[in-house]
Amino acid sequence: MVSLSRLKTTSSNSHRTKVRTLAIFVLLATLIAFYLLSRHEPEIVITTSESSAKHLLRSKAIMPVTTYEKTVIKEGNGQKPDKGQYVTVHCTGYGKNRDMSQKFWSTKDPGQEPFTFRVGMGEVIKAWDESVMTMSIGEIAKVHASPDYAYGASGFPAWGIMPNSELLFEIEVLKYSFTG
């Protein structure tokens, strides 16, 4: 027959072991998190200088993203679009042949015009759809898109966008309207 005091000791030891295991797990998880965070320092910059914006777009220290990351270069008027509204933007895209400093397209190139689409309706890549919903008229932002928020596994070979490429866009919101 097992004595009551022996049961309490066994139960107490089992509890201590579980607590120690949990403490070690938390410590390891914390160390891993600090290590991962120390590898990439997010860059959040707000500037009105065009030269600073161009430097930021050509920065070689671009951190990997899993959706999109938006950095405001110039604040807008605060008026944001409603889902389904027509939005007209200037846009320049970078990431040709996986080189984030190489432009693949721009509405500011000769012969190009500002681009209009219905925001939030899936008419454009996901990074544009979601980031422009957060932008106001006059705002200029850098949008860094992961492959799944850009052209994904198929890429866009005609523009030099390789499969599974991260892309970088400079988007300027010009106007919103309810008609195209």
C-alpha positions as CSV (number, residue, x, y, z in Angstrom):
1,M,0.0,0.0,0.0
2,V,1.3,3.4,-0.9
3,S,1.4,6.1,1.8
4,L,-0.3,9.5,1.4
5,S,3.0,11.4,1.9
6,R,4.6,9.4,-0.9
7,L,1.8,10.3,-3.3
8,K,2.2,14.1,-2.5
9,T,5.9,13.9,-3.1
10,T,5.5,12.2,-6.5
11,S,2.8,14.7,-7.5
12,S,4.9,17.6,-6.4
13,N,8.0,16.3,-8.4
14,S,5.9,15.8,-11.5
15,H,4.6,19.4,-11.2
16,R,8.1,20.8,-10.8
17,T,9.3,18.9,-13.9
18,K,6.4,20.4,-15.9
19,V,7.2,23.9,-14.7
20,R,10.9,23.5,-15.5
21,T,10.1,22.2,-19.0
22,L,7.7,25.1,-19.6
23,A,10.3,27.6,-18.4
24,I,13.0,26.1,-20.7
25,F,10.6,26.2,-23.6
26,V,9.7,29.9,-23.0
27,L,13.4,30.8,-22.6
28,L,14.3,29.1,-25.9
29,A,11.3,30.7,-27.7
30,T,12.4,34.1,-26.4
31,L,16.0,33.6,-27.5
32,I,14.9,32.5,-31.0
33,A,12.6,35.5,-31.3
34,F,15.4,37.9,-30.3
35,Y,17.7,36.2,-32.8
36,L,15.2,36.5,-35.7
37,L,14.3,40.1,-34.8
38,S,18.0,41.1,-34.7
39,R,18.5,39.8,-38.3
40,H,16.1,42.4,-39.8
41,E,15.5,45.9,-38.6
42,P,12.3,47.3,-40.0
43,E,12.7,50.7,-41.7
44,I,9.8,53.1,-41.2
45,V,10.5,56.5,-42.8
46,I,8.3,59.4,-43.3
47,T,9.9,62.1,-45.5
48,T,8.8,64.7,-48.0
49,S,12.1,64.8,-49.8
50,E,12.0,63.3,-53.3
51,S,15.7,62.4,-53.2
52,S,15.2,60.6,-49.9
53,A,12.3,58.7,-51.4
54,K,14.4,57.6,-54.4
55,H,17.2,56.5,-52.1
56,L,14.7,54.5,-49.9
57,L,13.4,52.8,-53.0
58,R,16.9,51.8,-54.1
59,S,17.9,50.7,-50.6
60,K,19.7,47.3,-50.6
61,A,18.6,46.5,-47.1
62,I,15.0,45.5,-47.9
63,M,13.6,43.0,-45.4
64,P,11.5,40.0,-46.5
65,V,7.8,40.4,-46.2
66,T,5.0,37.9,-46.1
67,T,2.2,40.2,-47.4
68,Y,3.1,43.8,-48.0
69,E,4.8,46.6,-46.1
70,K,3.8,50.2,-46.7
71,T,6.1,53.1,-45.9
72,V,4.6,56.6,-46.2
73,I,6.9,59.0,-48.2
74,K,4.5,61.9,-48.3
75,E,1.3,62.3,-46.3
76,G,-2.0,62.9,-48.2
77,N,-5.1,64.8,-47.3
78,G,-6.6,62.1,-45.0
79,Q,-9.5,61.3,-47.4
80,K,-9.4,57.5,-48.0
81,P,-11.4,55.6,-50.6
82,D,-14.4,53.4,-50.2
83,K,-14.3,49.8,-51.5
84,G,-15.3,49.8,-55.1
85,Q,-14.4,53.4,-55.8
86,Y,-12.3,54.2,-58.9
87,V,-8.8,55.2,-57.8
88,T,-6.3,56.9,-60.1
89,V,-2.6,56.5,-59.3
90,H,0.8,57.1,-60.5
91,C,2.9,54.0,-60.0
92,T,6.5,52.9,-60.6
93,G,7.4,49.2,-60.1
94,Y,10.8,47.8,-59.2
95,G,12.1,44.3,-59.1
96,K,12.8,43.4,-62.7
97,N,14.9,40.2,-62.8
98,R,14.8,40.1,-59.0
99,D,16.8,43.4,-58.8
100,M,14.9,45.7,-56.5
101,S,16.7,48.8,-58.0
102,Q,15.6,47.9,-61.6
103,K,12.4,49.5,-62.8
104,F,10.0,47.3,-64.8
105,W,7.2,49.8,-65.4
106,S,6.0,53.3,-64.6
107,T,3.0,55.4,-65.4
108,K,5.4,58.3,-65.5
109,D,7.3,56.9,-68.5
110,P,6.8,58.6,-71.9
111,G,3.6,57.5,-73.5
112,Q,2.1,56.1,-70.2
113,E,-0.8,57.6,-68.3
114,P,-2.0,57.4,-64.7
115,F,-3.6,54.0,-63.9
116,T,-7.3,53.7,-62.8
117,F,-8.9,50.7,-61.1
118,R,-11.7,49.9,-58.7
119,V,-10.1,49.5,-55.3
120,G,-10.8,46.5,-53.1
121,M,-12.4,44.6,-56.0
122,G,-9.5,42.3,-56.9
123,E,-8.8,44.1,-60.3
124,V,-5.1,44.5,-59.4
125,I,-2.5,42.6,-57.4
126,K,-3.3,42.2,-53.7
127,A,-0.6,44.5,-52.5
128,W,-2.1,47.4,-54.5
129,D,-5.6,46.6,-53.6
130,E,-5.0,46.5,-49.8
131,S,-2.4,49.3,-49.6
132,V,-4.3,51.8,-51.7
133,M,-7.4,51.3,-49.5
134,T,-5.3,52.8,-46.7
135,M,-4.0,55.7,-48.7
136,S,-5.4,59.2,-49.0
137,I,-5.4,61.6,-51.9
138,G,-2.0,63.1,-52.5
139,E,-0.2,60.4,-50.5
140,I,2.9,58.8,-51.8
141,A,4.0,55.5,-50.4
142,K,6.5,52.7,-51.0
143,V,4.8,49.3,-51.0
144,H,7.0,46.2,-50.7
145,A,5.0,43.2,-51.8
146,S,5.8,39.5,-51.1
147,P,5.3,37.1,-54.1
148,D,1.8,36.0,-52.9
149,Y,0.7,39.7,-52.9
150,A,2.3,40.4,-56.3
151,Y,2.4,38.0,-59.3
152,G,3.0,34.8,-57.4
153,A,4.3,31.6,-58.9
154,S,3.6,32.6,-62.5
155,G,5.4,36.0,-62.3
156,F,4.9,38.3,-65.3
157,P,7.7,37.4,-67.7
158,A,6.8,40.1,-70.3
159,W,7.9,42.7,-67.8
160,G,10.9,40.8,-66.4
161,I,9.1,39.7,-63.2
162,M,10.3,36.3,-62.4
163,P,8.1,33.7,-60.6
164,N,7.9,34.2,-56.9
165,S,9.5,37.6,-56.9
166,E,9.2,40.3,-54.3
167,L,8.4,43.7,-55.8
168,L,8.6,47.3,-54.7
169,F,6.2,50.0,-55.9
170,E,6.1,53.7,-55.4
171,I,2.4,54.6,-55.5
172,E,0.9,58.1,-55.6
173,V,-2.9,58.5,-55.2
174,L,-4.1,61.2,-57.5
175,K,-7.9,61.0,-57.1
176,Y,-11.0,58.9,-56.2
177,S,-14.3,58.9,-58.1
178,F,-17.5,56.8,-58.3
179,T,-17.2,56.6,-62.1
180,G,-14.3,55.4,-64.3
